[in-house]
Amino acid sequence: LNFSLKNGDVLYLQGENGAGKTTLLRMLCGLTHPYAGDVDWCGDNIKGMAEEYSKNILYIGHLPGIKEDLTALENLQFSLAQLGLAVDKPQVLSVLEALGLAKALHLPTRMLSQGQKRRVVLARLWLQDLPLWILDEPFTALDAVATDLVKQKIENFANAGGIVVMTSHQDFSLNVPHFMQLK
């Protein structure tokens, strides 16, 4: 497998369960090492870049990755603080409300539906300004309204020069100049 991406590109990986989509995404994140070959970022192998590379990517896996005893706000404050990012509470609340979580802001996330938990995780797309998004099944458990919000966010990000690599079992299209599908 050999590909390169540039600003504004969206690479959509398709395949059956167990085909290796998540494994490839994990390799692109540096969480799994390839058996052969290299993953490069801006001409350098990511093996030697470690933290410098990870500061450029936003990875959202298909598991929620949230702390169930914390609220949506607390989860986002925690994850952003771990990355050393300043937390603007009004901005986080605004994003959560825009994602349809206004009525659930004070509940621990263990009480949320799977779709609501997914929205909490996806709120990071609005809160982190990074050049590369790696998204594993971002539409899982989302209703049509939330799916459209996330699609629009991906389109806006790519049209502003961001790079997206993503998987999905749902058929969809995006209004971006460079939308590539890899099966």
C-alpha positions in Angstrom: 0.0 0.0 0.0 1.4 3.3 -1.0 -0.3 6.7 -0.9 0.5 10.3 -0.1 -1.9 13.0 1.0 -1.7 16.8 0.8 -3.7 19.7 2.3 -7.4 19.4 1.6 -7.4 15.6 0.9 -9.9 13.2 2.4 -9.0 9.5 2.2 -12.0 7.2 2.8 -11.0 3.6 3.6 -13.6 1.0 3.0 -13.6 -2.7 3.6 -15.2 -5.6 5.4 -14.8 -6.2 9.1 -11.3 -7.5 9.8 -9.8 -6.2 6.5 -7.2 -4.1 8.4 -8.7 -0.6 8.3 -8.3 0.1 12.0 -4.8 -1.4 11.9 -3.8 1.0 9.1 -5.2 3.9 11.0 -3.2 2.8 14.1 -0.1 2.7 11.9 -0.8 6.2 10.7 -1.1 7.4 14.3 2.2 5.6 15.3 0.3 3.3 17.7 1.2 0.2 15.7 4.4 -0.2 13.7 4.1 -1.5 10.1 5.6 -4.9 9.3 7.4 -3.4 6.4 7.7 0.1 5.0 7.4 3.5 6.5 4.9 6.1 7.5 6.2 9.6 6.8 5.0 13.0 7.8 6.4 16.0 5.9 9.2 13.9 4.5 10.3 12.4 7.8 9.6 8.9 9.2 7.2 9.2 12.2 9.3 6.7 14.2 11.9 9.4 14.8 9.4 12.2 15.4 7.4 10.7 18.3 5.8 13.6 20.2 6.4 16.2 17.5 4.3 14.1 15.1 1.5 13.3 17.6 1.0 17.0 18.2 -0.2 17.2 14.5 -2.9 14.5 14.6 -6.3 14.1 16.1 -7.1 10.4 16.3 -10.6 9.3 17.2 -11.0 5.6 17.4 -14.2 3.6 17.2 -14.3 3.1 21.0 -15.6 6.0 23.1 -12.4 6.6 25.1 -14.2 8.6 27.8 -14.4 8.3 31.5 -17.9 7.1 32.4 -18.1 8.9 35.8 -17.3 12.3 34.3 -19.7 14.6 32.5 -19.3 15.5 28.9 -17.7 18.8 29.9 -15.3 17.1 32.4 -14.3 14.5 29.8 -13.4 17.2 27.3 -11.6 19.3 29.9 -9.6 16.3 31.0 -8.6 15.2 27.4 -7.7 18.7 26.4 -5.7 19.3 29.5 -3.8 16.1 29.0 -2.7 17.5 25.6 -1.6 20.7 27.3 -4.4 22.7 25.6 -6.1 25.6 27.3 -9.7 24.8 28.0 -12.2 27.5 27.2 -15.3 26.3 29.2 -17.8 28.5 27.3 -16.5 27.3 24.0 -16.7 23.6 25.1 -20.2 24.2 26.4 -21.2 25.8 23.1 -19.9 22.9 21.1 -21.6 20.4 23.3 -24.9 22.3 22.9 -24.5 22.5 19.1 -24.0 18.7 19.1 -27.3 18.3 20.8 -26.1 17.5 24.4 -27.6 20.5 26.2 -30.0 18.4 28.2 -27.3 16.0 29.2 -24.5 18.4 30.3 -24.8 17.5 34.0 -25.1 13.7 33.6 -22.1 11.3 34.0 -21.4 9.9 30.5 -22.3 6.4 31.7 -25.9 7.6 31.6 -25.7 8.7 28.0 -26.8 6.8 24.9 -24.0 5.4 22.6 -24.8 8.2 20.1 -24.5 10.9 22.8 -21.2 9.4 24.0 -20.0 9.5 20.4 -20.9 13.2 20.2 -18.9 13.9 23.3 -15.8 12.3 21.7 -16.4 14.0 18.3 -16.7 17.4 20.0 -12.9 17.3 19.9 -13.1 18.0 16.1 -14.4 21.5 17.0 -12.0 22.1 19.9 -8.6 21.0 18.6 -6.8 22.8 15.7 -4.6 20.1 14.2 -3.7 19.5 10.5 -4.4 15.8 10.3 -7.6 14.0 11.5 -7.6 10.2 11.7 -11.2 9.0 12.3 -12.2 5.4 12.7 -15.9 5.0 12.1 -16.9 8.6 13.1 -20.6 8.1 12.2 -21.1 5.0 14.4 -24.2 5.3 16.6 -25.0 8.8 15.3 -28.5 9.8 14.2 -29.0 11.6 10.8 -28.7 15.1 12.4 -25.4 14.4 14.1 -24.1 12.6 11.0 -24.8 15.6 8.9 -23.1 17.9 11.5 -19.9 15.7 11.5 -19.9 15.5 7.7 -20.2 19.3 7.4 -17.3 19.7 9.9 -15.1 17.3 7.9 -16.0 19.2 4.7 -15.2 22.5 6.3 -11.9 21.2 7.7 -10.8 19.7 4.4 -11.8 22.8 2.4 -9.7 24.9 4.8 -6.7 22.7 4.0 -6.9 20.0 6.6 -6.2 16.3 5.9 -8.6 13.5 6.8 -8.1 9.8 6.8 -11.3 7.9 7.8 -13.2 4.7 7.8 -16.9 4.1 7.6 -19.3 1.3 6.9 -21.8 3.9 5.7 -21.9 5.1 2.1 -21.6 8.8 1.9 -20.0 11.6 -0.1 -18.4 14.8 0.9 -18.3 18.1 -1.0 -14.5 18.4 -1.1 -12.2 18.8 -4.1 -10.0 15.7 -3.2 -12.2 12.9 -1.9 -10.5 9.5 -2.5 -11.8 6.1 -1.7 -9.5 3.2 -1.0 -11.1 -0.3 -1.0 
